[in-house]
Amino acid sequence: MNIIKNKIQAGFIIVSSIISIIQILCFFAFEFQKNIAIWFILPTILICLFCILENKISKENSVQCLFIFINTFIILFLQLGLCSILNFTNFDNKTSINVEFTNTNQYTSTMKSIHSKMTKHFPSKIPVEAQNVNFFCSGGSYFGGRVIYLKFDTTEENLKNKISKYKYVTIIEPYDNINKYRNSYARDFIIDRLLQNNSSISGYKFYIIGNNLNTKNCHKSCEYGIAINKQSNTIIYYASNPD
């Protein structure tokens, strides 16, 4: 079965294929949902099917013009339009929260809308036994930059389990001086959040899971991990990738 019988058909298929490849590579490069990338292949498949249909129906100029219009429509409105829609719905900018709350449903729905390697260590749901829950999620930009912070009190056993669950780039021991914590944007943000809520800042040990040294598309200011305070049995999950 011949899909291509003229240069016009070949041109549409080549252009559509190139666009599909670029879109798929972009999705994989920017850590989006990988299962969505498959949809970018559909416009190219449609164009191939219309080319087959055109070859079977007729070679009249009117028929050829109709299929040129259809294929052009697919590329401009379906393929490029699909790219724009998926970008706007999957770039990490849908959630704009800047409040403290204890509503676990709000936390769950917020985290489901965020697709990032930097938040995979966050719990999918706030544990039932968690006390004094404080969640913060900054409004993300078009390029996905945001700060996410979840703090709650738990049991000593749970803290031990969380610490042993991950591998760390580095571990920062508790400091006696507040300013020593302020050598990174992420940790500086956490200290400010604690001060805003009149919480003690002493005794926090930072377990850094990732930063620009081991994470793709993570610039110098980004960092993610957990902070543990064994004195108060407090854990803080954080992810910071500001623009």
Accessible surface in RSA format (square Angstrom, percent):
REM  Atomic radii and reference values for relative SASA: ProtOr
REM  Chains: A
REM  Algorithm: Lee & Richards
REM  Probe-radius: 1.40
REM  Slices: 20
REM RES _ NUM      All-atoms   Total-Side   Main-Chain    Non-polar    All polar
REM                ABS   REL    ABS   REL    ABS   REL    ABS   REL    ABS   REL
RES MET A   1   178.51  92.4  95.64  63.3  82.87 197.3  91.55  77.8  86.96 115.2
RES ASN A   2   100.38  69.2  87.83  84.9  12.55  30.2   8.51  20.5  91.86  88.8
RES ILE A   3    62.64  35.6  58.33  43.5   4.31  10.4  58.33  42.0   4.31  11.7
RES ILE A   4    86.01  48.9  65.84  49.1  20.17  48.6  65.84  47.4  20.17  54.7
RES LYS A   5   104.59  51.0  67.03  41.1  37.56  89.4  38.28  34.5  66.30  70.6
RES ASN A   6    49.71  34.3  36.50  35.3  13.21  31.8  37.11  89.3  12.60  12.2
RES LYS A   7   188.32  91.9 176.99 108.6  11.33  27.0 121.66 109.5  66.67  71.0
RES ILE A   8    73.58  41.9  65.71  49.0   7.88  19.0  72.49  52.2   1.09   3.0
RES GLN A   9     2.75   1.5   2.70   2.0   0.05   0.1   2.53   5.4   0.22   0.2
RES ALA A  10    24.18  22.2  24.18  37.3   0.00   0.0  24.18  34.0   0.00   0.0
RES GLY A  11    29.64  36.5   0.00   N/A  29.64  36.5  29.31  80.4   0.33   0.7
RES PHE A  12    30.95  15.5  28.34  17.6   2.62   6.8  29.29  17.8   1.66   4.8
RES ILE A  13    22.23  12.7  22.23  16.6   0.00   0.0  22.23  16.0   0.00   0.0
RES ILE A  14   100.20  57.0  97.75  72.8   2.46   5.9 100.17  72.1   0.03   0.1
RES VAL A  15    71.73  47.2  70.71  64.0   1.02   2.5  71.64  62.2   0.09   0.2
RES SER A  16     0.00   0.0   0.00   0.0   0.00   0.0   0.00   0.0   0.00   0.0
RES SER A  17    34.41  29.1  32.79  43.8   1.62   3.7  24.82  52.9   9.58  13.4
RES ILE A  18    90.08  51.3  89.36  66.6   0.72   1.7  90.04  64.8   0.05   0.1
RES ILE A  19    28.38  16.1  27.59  20.6   0.79   1.9  28.37  20.4   0.00   0.0
RES SER A  20     6.72   5.7   6.72   9.0   0.00   0.0   6.72  14.3   0.00   0.0
RES ILE A  21    99.74  56.8  98.47  73.4   1.26   3.0  99.69  71.8   0.05   0.1
RES ILE A  22    96.48  54.9  95.51  71.2   0.97   2.3  96.36  69.4   0.12   0.3
RES GLN A  23     9.50   5.3   6.53   4.8   2.97   7.1   8.78  18.7   0.72   0.5
RES ILE A  24    39.43  22.4  39.43  29.4   0.00   0.0  39.43  28.4   0.00   0.0
RES LEU A  25   113.61  63.3 110.70  79.2   2.91   7.3 111.01  78.0   2.60   7.0
RES CYS A  26    56.29  42.6  54.34  60.6   1.95   4.6  15.96  40.4  40.33  43.5
RES PHE A  27     2.73   1.4   2.71   1.7   0.01   0.0   2.71   1.6   0.01   0.0
RES PHE A  28    94.91  47.5  87.71  54.3   7.20  18.7  87.86  53.3   7.05  20.2
RES ALA A  29    34.58  31.8  32.83  50.7   1.76   4.0  34.37  48.4   0.22   0.6
RES PHE A  30   108.64  54.4  95.66  59.3  12.98  33.8  96.98  58.8  11.67  33.4
RES GLU A  31    50.22  28.8  44.03  33.3   6.19  14.7  15.24  29.5  34.98  28.6
RES PHE A  32    14.14   7.1   9.70   6.0   4.44  11.6  10.65   6.5   3.48  10.0
RES GLN A  33    59.11  33.1  50.25  36.7   8.86  21.1  18.47  39.3  40.64  30.8
RES LYS A  34    86.74  42.3  74.78  45.9  11.97  28.5  61.51  55.4  25.23  26.9
RES ASN A  35   108.64  74.9  91.59  88.5  17.06  41.1  49.53 119.2  59.11  57.1
RES ILE A  36    23.74  13.5  23.58  17.6   0.16   0.4  23.74  17.1   0.00   0.0
RES ALA A  37     3.81   3.5   3.74   5.8   0.06   0.1   3.81   5.4   0.00   0.0
RES ILE A  38   105.80  60.2 101.77  75.8   4.03   9.7 104.21  75.0   1.59   4.3
RES TRP A  39   137.66  55.2 137.31  66.5   0.35   0.8 117.48  62.6  20.18  32.7
RES PHE A  40     0.45   0.2   0.41   0.3   0.04   0.1   0.45   0.3   0.00   0.0
RES ILE A  41    62.46  35.5  62.46  46.5   0.00   0.0  62.46  45.0   0.00   0.0
RES LEU A  42    76.05  42.4  75.72  54.2   0.34   0.8  75.72  53.2   0.34   0.9
RES PRO A  43     0.92   0.7   0.92   0.8   0.00   0.0   0.92   0.8   0.00   0.0
RES THR A  44    17.95  12.8  17.95  18.2   0.00   0.0  17.95  24.1   0.00   0.0
RES ILE A  45    80.42  45.8  78.71  58.6   1.71   4.1  80.40  57.9   0.02   0.0
RES LEU A  46    64.28  35.8  64.28  46.0   0.00   0.0  64.28  45.1   0.00   0.0
RES ILE A  47     0.00   0.0   0.00   0.0   0.00   0.0   0.00   0.0   0.00   0.0
RES CYS A  48    26.19  19.8  26.19  29.2   0.00   0.0   8.60  21.8  17.59  19.0
RES LEU A  49    98.46  54.8  93.96  67.2   4.49  11.3  94.25  66.2   4.21  11.3
RES PHE A  50    54.11  27.1  53.56  33.2   0.55   1.4  54.06  32.8   0.05   0.2
RES CYS A  51     0.09   0.1   0.00   0.0   0.09   0.2   0.09   0.2   0.00   0.0
RES ILE A  52    23.93  13.6  23.88  17.8   0.05   0.1  23.88  17.2   0.05   0.1
RES LEU A  53    79.92  44.5  78.57  56.2   1.35   3.4  79.85  56.1   0.07   0.2
RES GLU A  54    12.35   7.1  12.27   9.3   0.08   0.2   2.93   5.7   9.42   7.7
RES ASN A  55    24.61  17.0   8.91   8.6  15.70  37.8   5.61  13.5  18.99  18.4
RES LYS A  56   150.81  73.6 115.79  71.0  35.03  83.4  71.35  64.2  79.47  84.6
RES ILE A  57    98.81  56.2  68.58  51.1  30.23  72.9  74.25  53.5  24.56  66.7
RES SER A  58    30.19  25.5  18.35  24.5  11.84  27.3  23.57  50.2   6.61   9.3
RES LYS A  59   170.18  83.0 139.26  85.4  30.92  73.6  93.67  84.3  76.51  81.5
RES GLU A  60   112.01  64.3 103.07  78.0   8.94  21.3  41.61  80.5  70.40  57.5
RES ASN A  61   116.98  80.7 112.25 108.5   4.73  11.4  28.12  67.7  88.86  85.9
RES SER A  62    77.09  65.1  59.53  79.4  17.56  40.5  55.16 117.5  21.92  30.7
RES VAL A  63    26.37  17.4  25.01  22.6   1.37   3.3  26.37  22.9   0.00   0.0
RES GLN A  64    49.58  27.7  49.19  35.9   0.39   0.9   4.12   8.8  45.46  34.5
RES CYS A  65    79.54  60.2  73.03  81.4   6.51  15.3  26.03  65.9  53.51  57.7
RES LEU A  66    99.97  55.7  94.45  67.6   5.52  13.9  99.54  69.9   0.43   1.2
RES PHE A  67     7.79   3.9   7.77   4.8   0.02   0.0   7.79   4.7   0.00   0.0
RES ILE A  68    56.61  32.2  56.23  41.9   0.38   0.9  56.42  40.6   0.20   0.5
RES PHE A  69   136.41  68.2 131.99  81.8   4.43  11.5 136.13  82.5   0.29   0.8
RES ILE A  70    40.60  23.1  39.49  29.4   1.11   2.7  40.60  29.2   0.00   0.0
RES ASN A  71     2.59   1.8   2.59   2.5   0.00   0.0   0.00   0.0   2.59   2.5
RES THR A  72    49.59  35.3  48.88  49.6   0.71   1.7  41.98  56.4   7.61  11.5
RES PHE A  73   101.69  50.9  99.38  61.6   2.30   6.0 101.39  61.5   0.30   0.9
RES ILE A  74     7.77   4.4   7.77   5.8   0.00   0.0   7.77   5.6   0.00   0.0
RES ILE A  75    13.68   7.8  13.68  10.2   0.00   0.0  13.68   9.9   0.00   0.0
RES LEU A  76    92.90  51.7  81.62  58.4  11.28  28.4  81.62  57.3  11.28  30.4
RES PHE A  77   135.24  67.7 118.31  73.3  16.93  44.1 120.71  73.2  14.54  41.6
RES LEU A  78    68.88  38.4  65.61  46.9   3.27   8.2  68.82  48.3   0.06   0.2
RES GLN A  79     0.19   0.1   0.16   0.1   0.04   0.1   0.16   0.3   0.04   0.0
RES LEU A  80    75.20  41.9  72.27  51.7   2.93   7.4  72.67  51.0   2.53   6.8
RES GLY A  81    21.68  26.7   0.00   N/A  21.68  26.7  21.37  58.7   0.31   0.7
RES LEU A  82    39.29  21.9  36.69  26.2   2.60   6.5  38.08  26.7   1.21   3.2
RES CYS A  83    28.15  21.3  28.15  31.4   0.00   0.0   1.00   2.5  27.15  29.3
RES SER A  84    54.71  46.2  51.58  68.8   3.13   7.2  23.57  50.2  31.14  43.6
RES ILE A  85   109.50  62.3 105.78  78.8   3.72   9.0 109.50  78.9   0.00   0.0
RES LEU A  86    25.30  14.1  25.30  18.1   0.00   0.0  25.30  17.8   0.00   0.0
RES ASN A  87    32.48  22.4  32.48  31.4   0.00   0.0   0.51   1.2  31.97  30.9
RES PHE A  88   120.10  60.1 112.75  69.8   7.34  19.1 112.75  68.4   7.34  21.0
RES THR A  89    58.67  41.7  56.62  57.4   2.05   4.9  54.68  73.4   3.99   6.0
RES ASN A  90     6.97   4.8   6.05   5.8   0.91   2.2   0.08   0.2   6.88   6.7
RES PHE A  91    25.09  12.6  23.86  14.8   1.23   3.2  23.86  14.5   1.23   3.5
RES ASP A  92    15.72  11.0  14.03  14.0   1.69   4.0   9.79  23.0   5.93   5.9
RES ASN A  93    41.89  28.9  24.76  23.9  17.13  41.3   1.62   3.9  40.27  38.9
RES LYS A  94   110.40  53.9  74.28  45.6  36.12  86.0  45.44  40.9  64.96  69.2
RES THR A  95    14.88  10.6   9.80   9.9   5.09  12.1  10.91  14.7   3.98   6.0
RES SER A  96    95.61  80.8  65.50  87.4  30.12  69.4  34.26  73.0  61.36  86.0
RES ILE A  97    22.67  12.9  19.53  14.5   3.15   7.6  22.39  16.1   0.28   0.8
RES ASN A  98   110.07  75.9  88.09  85.1  21.98  52.9  22.92  55.2  87.16  84.2
RES VAL A  99    81.50  53.6  75.14  68.0   6.36  15.3  81.50  70.8   0.00   0.0
RES GLU A 100    89.77  51.5  65.23  49.3  24.54  58.4  24.12  46.7  65.65  53.6
RES PHE A 101    27.23  13.6  15.56   9.6  11.66  30.3  26.46  16.0   0.77   2.2
RES THR A 102    97.08  69.0  80.73  81.8  16.35  39.0  46.81  62.9  50.26  76.0
RES ASN A 103    78.05  53.8  68.31  66.0   9.74  23.4  22.46  54.1  55.58  53.7
RES THR A 104    61.49  43.7  59.14  60.0   2.34   5.6  34.16  45.9  27.33  41.3
RES ASN A 105   115.92  79.9 110.38 106.7   5.55  13.4  25.88  62.3  90.04  87.0
RES GLN A 106    63.35  35.4  58.13  42.5   5.22  12.4  22.84  48.6  40.51  30.7
RES TYR A 107     0.00   0.0   0.00   0.0   0.00   0.0   0.00   0.0   0.00   0.0
RES THR A 108    21.95  15.6  21.77  22.1   0.18   0.4  17.35  23.3   4.60   7.0
RES SER A 109    66.64  56.3  55.58  74.2  11.06  25.5  46.44  98.9  20.20  28.3
RES THR A 110     6.29   4.5   2.65   2.7   3.65   8.7   3.65   4.9   2.65   4.0
RES MET A 111    23.10  12.0  14.41   9.5   8.69  20.7  14.66  12.5   8.44  11.2
RES LYS A 112   153.45  74.9 133.09  81.7  20.37  48.5  87.95  79.2  65.50  69.8
RES SER A 113    23.21  19.6  16.94  22.6   6.27  14.4  20.31  43.3   2.90   4.1
RES ILE A 114    10.39   5.9   0.35   0.3  10.04  24.2   0.35   0.3  10.04  27.2
RES HIS A 115    41.40  22.6  28.80  20.0  12.60  32.2  22.42  23.1  18.98  22.1
RES SER A 116    31.11  26.3  20.96  28.0  10.15  23.4  11.58  24.7  19.53  27.4
RES LYS A 117    87.43  42.7  81.23  49.8   6.19  14.7  42.61  38.4  44.82  47.7
RES MET A 118    16.75   8.7  16.75  11.1   0.00   0.0  13.31  11.3   3.44   4.6
RES THR A 119    13.28   9.4   7.92   8.0   5.36  12.8   1.99   2.7  11.28  17.1
RES LYS A 120   164.08  80.0 131.74  80.8  32.34  77.0  90.27  81.3  73.81  78.6
RES HIS A 121    12.35   6.8   5.02   3.5   7.33  18.8   7.15   7.4   5.21   6.1
RES PHE A 122    13.77   6.9   0.91   0.6  12.87  33.5   0.91   0.5  12.87  36.8
RES PRO A 123    20.94  15.3   8.69   7.9  12.25  44.5  19.77  16.3   1.17   7.3
RES SER A 124    90.91  76.8  74.74  99.7  16.17  37.2  53.73 114.4  37.18  52.1
RES LYS A 125   142.41  69.5 135.92  83.4   6.48  15.4  77.91  70.1  64.49  68.7
RES ILE A 126    10.39   5.9   1.51   1.1   8.88  21.4   1.51   1.1   8.88  24.1
RES PRO A 127    34.46  25.1  20.11  18.3  14.35  52.2  31.20  25.8   3.26  20.3
RES VAL A 128   152.16 100.1 125.65 113.8  26.51  63.9 132.94 115.5  19.22  52.1
RES GLU A 129    77.81  44.7  63.96  48.4  13.84  33.0  41.72  80.7  36.09  29.5
RES ALA A 130    12.99  11.9   0.22   0.3  12.77  29.0   0.22   0.3  12.77  33.8
RES GLN A 131   110.40  61.7 108.43  79.2   1.97   4.7  35.36  75.3  75.04  56.9
RES ASN A 132   105.37  72.7  82.25  79.5  23.12  55.7  27.44  66.0  77.93  75.3
RES VAL A 133    20.92  13.8  10.48   9.5  10.44  25.1  10.48   9.1  10.44  28.3
RES ASN A 134    13.22   9.1  13.22  12.8   0.00   0.0  10.56  25.4   2.66   2.6
RES PHE A 135     0.00   0.0   0.00   0.0   0.00   0.0   0.00   0.0   0.00   0.0
RES PHE A 136    16.46   8.2  16.46  10.2   0.00   0.0  16.46  10.0   0.00   0.0
RES CYS A 137     0.00   0.0   0.00   0.0   0.00   0.0   0.00   0.0   0.00   0.0
RES SER A 138    24.40  20.6  23.53  31.4   0.87   2.0  22.24  47.4   2.16   3.0
RES GLY A 139    43.94  54.2   0.00   N/A  43.94  54.2  13.62  37.4  30.32  67.9
RES GLY A 140    18.70  23.1   0.00   N/A  18.70  23.1   0.20   0.6  18.49  41.4
RES SER A 141    40.94  34.6  29.90  39.9  11.04  25.4  40.14  85.5   0.80   1.1
RES TYR A 142    85.45  39.9  78.10  44.4   7.35  19.1  59.24  44.5  26.21  32.3
RES PHE A 143   157.70  78.9 133.47  82.7  24.23  63.0 133.87  81.2  23.83  68.2
RES GLY A 144    14.27  17.6   0.00   N/A  14.27  17.6   7.19  19.7   7.09  15.9
RES GLY A 145     7.26   8.9   0.00   N/A   7.26   8.9   1.68   4.6   5.58  12.5
RES ARG A 146    11.87   5.0   5.93   3.0   5.94  14.1  10.05  13.7   1.82   1.1
RES VAL A 147     9.88   6.5   9.88   8.9   0.00   0.0   9.88   8.6   0.00   0.0
RES ILE A 148     2.90   1.6   2.86   2.1   0.04   0.1   2.86   2.1   0.04   0.1
RES TYR A 149     1.12   0.5   1.12   0.6   0.00   0.0   0.17   0.1   0.95   1.2
RES LEU A 150     0.00   0.0   0.00   0.0   0.00   0.0   0.00   0.0   0.00   0.0
RES LYS A 151    25.80  12.6  25.80  15.8   0.00   0.0   5.41   4.9  20.39  21.7
RES PHE A 152     3.60   1.8   3.60   2.2   0.00   0.0   3.60   2.2   0.00   0.0
RES ASP A 153    30.33  21.2  30.16  30.0   0.17   0.4  11.38  26.8  18.95  18.9
RES THR A 154    16.75  11.9   2.12   2.2  14.63  34.9   7.56  10.1   9.20  13.9
RES THR A 155    67.22  47.8  64.08  65.0   3.14   7.5  64.16  86.2   3.07   4.6
RES GLU A 156   103.58  59.5 100.33  75.9   3.26   7.8  30.50  59.0  73.08  59.7
RES GLU A 157   106.49  61.1 104.25  78.9   2.24   5.3  48.50  93.8  58.00  47.4
RES ASN A 158    37.64  26.0  36.87  35.6   0.77   1.9   5.70  13.7  31.94  30.9
RES LEU A 159     2.61   1.5   2.61   1.9   0.00   0.0   2.61   1.8   0.00   0.0
RES LYS A 160   114.17  55.7 107.86  66.2   6.31  15.0  62.88  56.6  51.29  54.6
RES ASN A 161    78.75  54.3  73.05  70.6   5.70  13.7  23.85  57.4  54.90  53.1
RES LYS A 162    48.05  23.4  48.05  29.5   0.00   0.0  21.03  18.9  27.02  28.8
RES ILE A 163    33.21  18.9  31.03  23.1   2.18   5.3  31.03  22.3   2.18   5.9
RES SER A 164    93.71  79.2  57.20  76.3  36.51  84.1  50.38 107.3  43.34  60.7
RES LYS A 165   131.56  64.2  97.69  59.9  33.88  80.7  66.92  60.2  64.65  68.9
RES TYR A 166    42.83  20.0  27.04  15.4  15.79  41.1  29.32  22.0  13.51  16.7
RES LYS A 167   191.57  93.5 177.74 109.1  13.84  32.9 124.76 112.3  66.81  71.2
RES TYR A 168    50.37  23.5  16.04   9.1  34.33  89.3  17.85  13.4  32.52  40.1
RES VAL A 169    56.27  37.0  23.01  20.8  33.25  80.1  30.20  26.2  26.07  70.7
RES THR A 170    59.87  42.6  51.64  52.3   8.23  19.6  34.60  46.5  25.26  38.2
RES ILE A 171    78.95  44.9  56.17  41.8  22.78  54.9  56.17  40.4  22.78  61.8
RES ILE A 172    20.98  11.9  18.13  13.5   2.85   6.9  20.98  15.1   0.00   0.0
RES GLU A 173    98.75  56.7  95.75  72.4   3.00   7.1  54.37 105.2  44.37  36.2
RES PRO A 174    60.13  43.8  40.20  36.6  19.93  72.5  40.20  33.2  19.93 123.9
RES TYR A 175    67.31  31.4  56.38  32.1  10.92  28.4  34.22  25.7  33.09  40.8
RES ASP A 176   135.78  95.1  89.16  88.7  46.62 110.2  52.86 124.4  82.92  82.7
RES ASN A 177    67.81  46.8  63.16  61.0   4.65  11.2  12.10  29.1  55.71  53.9
RES ILE A 178    67.90  38.6  64.78  48.3   3.12   7.5  65.16  46.9   2.74   7.4
RES ASN A 179   105.32  72.6  93.66  90.5  11.66  28.1  25.64  61.7  79.68  77.0
RES LYS A 180   104.94  51.2  93.68  57.5  11.26  26.8  61.01  54.9  43.94  46.8
RES TYR A 181     2.25   1.1   2.24   1.3   0.01   0.0   2.25   1.7   0.00   0.0
RES ARG A 182    83.38  35.0  58.07  29.6  25.32  60.3  31.03  42.4  52.35  31.7
RES ASN A 183   106.85  73.7  68.98  66.7  37.87  91.2  42.22 101.6  64.62  62.5
RES SER A 184    21.94  18.5  10.68  14.3  11.26  25.9  21.25  45.3   0.69   1.0
RES TYR A 185   109.04  50.9  96.16  54.7  12.88  33.5  67.57  50.8  41.47  51.1
RES ALA A 186     1.46   1.3   0.16   0.2   1.30   3.0   0.89   1.3   0.57   1.5
RES ARG A 187    17.82   7.5  17.82   9.1   0.00   0.0   0.04   0.1  17.78  10.8
RES ASP A 188    42.29  29.6  42.29  42.1   0.00   0.0   5.21  12.3  37.08  37.0
RES PHE A 189    37.96  19.0  34.21  21.2   3.75   9.8  37.73  22.9   0.23   0.7
RES ILE A 190     0.53   0.3   0.53   0.4   0.00   0.0   0.53   0.4   0.00   0.0
RES ILE A 191     0.10   0.1   0.10   0.1   0.00   0.0   0.10   0.1   0.00   0.0
RES ASP A 192    50.65  35.5  49.32  49.1   1.33   3.1  14.89  35.1  35.75  35.7
RES ARG A 193    19.23   8.1  19.23   9.8   0.00   0.0   2.22   3.0  17.02  10.3
RES LEU A 194     0.98   0.5   0.71   0.5   0.27   0.7   0.98   0.7   0.00   0.0
RES LEU A 195    80.25  44.7  67.27  48.1  12.98  32.6  67.83  47.6  12.43  33.4
RES GLN A 196   122.97  68.8  88.14  64.4  34.83  82.9  44.96  95.7  78.01  59.2
RES ASN A 197    53.48  36.9  31.42  30.4  22.06  53.1  21.05  50.7  32.44  31.4
RES ASN A 198   144.76  99.8 108.21 104.6  36.55  88.0  35.51  85.5 109.26 105.6
RES SER A 199    31.95  27.0  17.99  24.0  13.96  32.1  14.51  30.9  17.44  24.4
RES SER A 200    74.49  62.9  54.14  72.3  20.35  46.9  52.82 112.5  21.67  30.4
RES ILE A 201    21.58  12.3  19.69  14.7   1.89   4.6  19.69  14.2   1.89   5.1
RES SER A 202    58.85  49.7  56.39  75.3   2.46   5.7  42.75  91.0  16.09  22.5
RES GLY A 203    14.35  17.7   0.00   N/A  14.35  17.7   5.17  14.2   9.18  20.5
RES TYR A 204     4.24   2.0   4.24   2.4   0.00   0.0   0.35   0.3   3.89   4.8
RES LYS A 205    49.88  24.3  49.88  30.6   0.00   0.0  12.84  11.6  37.04  39.5
RES PHE A 206     0.30   0.1   0.30   0.2   0.00   0.0   0.30   0.2   0.00   0.0
RES TYR A 207     7.20   3.4   7.20   4.1   0.00   0.0   3.46   2.6   3.74   4.6
RES ILE A 208     2.11   1.2   2.11   1.6   0.00   0.0   2.11   1.5   0.00   0.0
RES ILE A 209    28.10  16.0  24.42  18.2   3.68   8.9  24.42  17.6   3.68  10.0
RES GLY A 210     0.00   0.0   0.00   N/A   0.00   0.0   0.00   0.0   0.00   0.0
RES ASN A 211    19.30  13.3  19.30  18.7   0.00   0.0   3.77   9.1  15.53  15.0
RES ASN A 212    64.88  44.7  44.54  43.0  20.34  49.0   4.13   9.9  60.75  58.7
RES LEU A 213   140.89  78.5 105.24  75.3  35.65  89.6 108.59  76.3  32.30  86.9
RES ASN A 214    78.82  54.4  49.78  48.1  29.04  69.9  38.31  92.2  40.52  39.2
RES THR A 215    12.15   8.6   1.97   2.0  10.18  24.3   3.93   5.3   8.22  12.4
RES LYS A 216   130.61  63.7 114.07  70.0  16.54  39.4  81.58  73.4  49.03  52.2
RES ASN A 217    79.08  54.5  45.59  44.1  33.48  80.6  33.13  79.7  45.94  44.4
RES CYS A 218    11.83   8.9   0.00   0.0  11.83  27.8   0.79   2.0  11.03  11.9
RES HIS A 219    83.00  45.4  72.48  50.4  10.51  26.9  76.58  78.9   6.41   7.5
RES LYS A 220   184.85  90.2 163.93 100.6  20.92  49.8 106.32  95.7  78.52  83.6
RES SER A 221    49.88  42.2  40.66  54.3   9.23  21.3  10.25  21.8  39.63  55.5
RES CYS A 222     2.45   1.9   0.00   0.0   2.45   5.8   0.00   0.0   2.45   2.6
RES GLU A 223     7.64   4.4   7.64   5.8   0.00   0.0   2.11   4.1   5.53   4.5
RES TYR A 224     9.66   4.5   9.66   5.5   0.00   0.0   4.76   3.6   4.90   6.0
RES GLY A 225     0.00   0.0   0.00   N/A   0.00   0.0   0.00   0.0   0.00   0.0
RES ILE A 226     0.00   0.0   0.00   0.0   0.00   0.0   0.00   0.0   0.00   0.0
RES ALA A 227     0.00   0.0   0.00   0.0   0.00   0.0   0.00   0.0   0.00   0.0
RES ILE A 228     1.52   0.9   0.63   0.5   0.89   2.1   0.63   0.5   0.89   2.4
RES ASN A 229     4.93   3.4   4.93   4.8   0.00   0.0   0.00   0.0   4.93   4.8
RES LYS A 230   132.23  64.5 114.48  70.2  17.75  42.3  67.50  60.8  64.73  69.0
RES GLN A 231   144.09  80.6 103.17  75.4  40.93  97.4  49.56 105.5  94.53  71.7
RES SER A 232    61.07  51.6  40.54  54.1  20.53  47.3  48.00 102.2  13.07  18.3
RES ASN A 233    46.25  31.9  46.25  44.7   0.00   0.0   3.20   7.7  43.06  41.6
RES THR A 234     3.85   2.7   3.85   3.9   0.00   0.0   0.01   0.0   3.84   5.8
RES ILE A 235     0.92   0.5   0.92   0.7   0.00   0.0   0.92   0.7   0.00   0.0
RES ILE A 236     0.00   0.0   0.00   0.0   0.00   0.0   0.00   0.0   0.00   0.0
RES TYR A 237     0.83   0.4   0.83   0.5   0.00   0.0   0.16   0.1   0.66   0.8
RES TYR A 238     3.90   1.8   3.90   2.2   0.00   0.0   3.90   2.9   0.00   0.0
RES ALA A 239     5.16   4.7   3.96   6.1   1.19   2.7   4.44   6.3   0.71   1.9
RES SER A 240     1.66   1.4   1.43   1.9   0.23   0.5   1.43   3.0   0.23   0.3
RES ASN A 241    32.14  22.2  31.22  30.2   0.92   2.2   6.72  16.2  25.41  24.6
RES PRO A 242    20.20  14.7  17.16  15.6   3.04  11.0  20.10  16.6   0.10   0.6
RES ASP A 243   118.30  82.9  51.06  50.8  67.24 159.0  62.94 148.1  55.36  55.2
END  Absolute sums over single chains surface
CHAIN  1 A    13156.6      10993.6       2163.0       8182.9       4973.7
END  Absolute sums over all chains
TOTAL         13156.6      10993.6       2163.0       8182.9       4973.7
